[in-house]
Amino acid sequence: MAYRQYESEGLILSGGDVGEQERLVELFTRELGLIRAIARGVRRENSKLRYGLTDFTVGTFSFVRGKEVWRLTGAVADINAYSELAHVPERQEALARVVSLVRRLVPGEEKNAELFDILLGTIGYLRSAPNTEVGDDRFEIITVLRILHTLGYVAKQAPYGGLLDSVELSESVVQDVNKMRKEMVDAINASLHESQL
């Protein structure tokens, strides 16, 4: 029986070793949403997948659907966002919080290209934005609000509704948070409280 091969851009949210040579990874993909996949033989010295399956790796991944779980058959890593942010630990921590939120909120295999683009936009911003003061969480506020909106937890309303129309994250968008920070934080907190997250 031939299995259909799938390929998608993805971000590895988490992973853990299983058995002697396997790794179970949780990926958020553009085409398939959140999936869990097993990579067989990945811990062997000569494994082609070995270095493309660390947490926070962005790349292109190939899978086949097994009887019970996805099987990862290929990985071409573009970047490891966490490693690239090693010089700014505050941004590493912010990225880890955003990824943790996505893991808690996304129920499973359901395509959500907009959410994927929000994640990639956030990673791009964190990699390229000028250094900010420690404790500057404006980019995290807009990212979390967009994630919650995309998943149906936050309604689009004034005064911040216009910021939810795009997945772009730039310095000017981050500056806009200053004008409506309280309203945005209140919307985030109310959403998380009501959904008991």
N, C-alpha and C positions, 0 to 999 in steps of 0.2 A: 504494500500500500504506500503510495507516494504522499508525502505531507506537503502542504502548501507553505512556501517560504514567504515571510513578511519582512519588510525592511522599513525602518523609521528612524528619524532623528529622535534622540532621547537624552534624558538626564538621569543619571543613577542617583537615586535618593538615599539608598542604604544597601548594605550587603553584608553577608556573613558566611563564613566557611561552614560547609556541611560535609560530614564524612572525611575521608582522607584527601580527596582531590577535587571536590566540587565546591561551588560557591552559589548561594542563592542571592539574587539581586532584585531589588525593587526599583523599577524604572518608571518615570513619567515620560510617555512618548507622544509625539505629535499625532500619529495615526491611530493608536490603540488606547490612549489614556494610560492609566496606571496598571502596570502588569508586574507579576512576579515571575521570574524565570530562573531556571537552573542552568549553570554553565558547568559542563562535565570536563574533568581533566584539567581544569584551569590552573590548578596549583602545581602542575608539572613545570619543570624548568623550561621545556621547549614549547609551552602552550602559547599560541598566537593571541589568545584572549587575555592572558595574564595581566597585562598592564593597562588594559582598557576598561577594567571593571571596578575601579576604586570609586568610593563615594564621591559625589559631586563632579563626576566626569560627564562632559557633554560630547556627544558623538553620534555616529550612525550605527545602528544595531540591527542584526538579523536574527529572526526567530522562526521556529516552527511550533505549532500547537501540538503538544503531546496529549495523552489521554487525560492526565490530571493537572499538568502544569506546562507552561511555556518552556521551551528549550532554547537557550541562546546559542546560536551557531556562528555568529560573527560580531566583531566590535571594532570600529575604527574611531579612536578617540581624537577629538579636536583639541580639547583643553581639559584640564582639571581645575575647576574654578576655585576650589579651596586652596590648592597649592599656589595658584597665581595671586591669591590675596594674603599670602603668608606675611607680607610686610605690613599689613593693616589688620591686626587681630580683631578689631571691632567689626570690620566688614565680614570676616570669616564667621564671627558669631551671629551677625545679622542674617547672613545667608543660611546658616544652620537653623535659625529660628523660622525663616520663611519655608524652608524645605520641610521642617517638622510640622508646620501648619498644613502644608499641602498633604502630607502623609496622613494627618488626622482627618482632613475634610473630604478628600477625594475617595469615593466609595469603591472604585475599581475600574474595570475596563469600560470606559466610555470616552470616545474621542472628544477632546476639548482643545482645539488648536489655539484658541485665544488664551487660555491659561498657560499653555506651553510657551506662547510668545511673551506673555508677561514674565515668566521665569527667565527666559533667555534675555529679555530686555533688562531685567534687574541684574543679571550676571554681567551683561555688557556694561551697564552703568557702573557697577562696583569695580570693574576692571579698569575703567577709563576715567572716572570722575576725579577731579582734583581732590587732594586730601582735605578732609573736613575735620572739624573739632571732634574730639572724643565725646560721645553722647549725642551727636547729631543723628537723629533717627527719622528725619523727614522722608528719606527714600523708602524706609521700611514702612512708614505709615501709609504712603500712597500704594505701595506694593500690596500690603495686606488688605487695604480697602478694595483694590481691584480684584484680588483673589476672591474675597468674600462676595463681591458683586457678581463676578463671573459664575460663581457657584450658586447664586440665588439667595445669599444670606443678607445682602445689603441692597436696598433700593437706590435707584439713581434719583437724587434729589438735590435741590439747592442747599448750600452754595457750592458743593464740590462735584455736582453731577457732570460737569464738563470734563473733569479729569478722568472720568470713567469711560469716556468715548474712545480712548486710545490705549495702546499697550506701550507706547513710547515712554521711556524714562530718560529725561535729560535734566540738566541743571536748571533750566527755566521751569520745568514741571515741578522739580523739587522746591524751587523758590516759591511757587504758588501755594505750597502747603502752609507757609507762614501765615497767609491770609485767612485760612480756615482750619487751622490745626485743631482747635477745640472741637469743632463740629465733626471732624473726621475721626478723632480719637473716641468721641462719644458714640458715633455710629459703629465703630469697631467693637467697643466694649459692650454695647447693647446687643449687637449681633452674637458675639461670643457667649454672653450671658444667657440670652434667650435660647440658643441652640445647645446650651450646656456643654460647650467645648472647653 
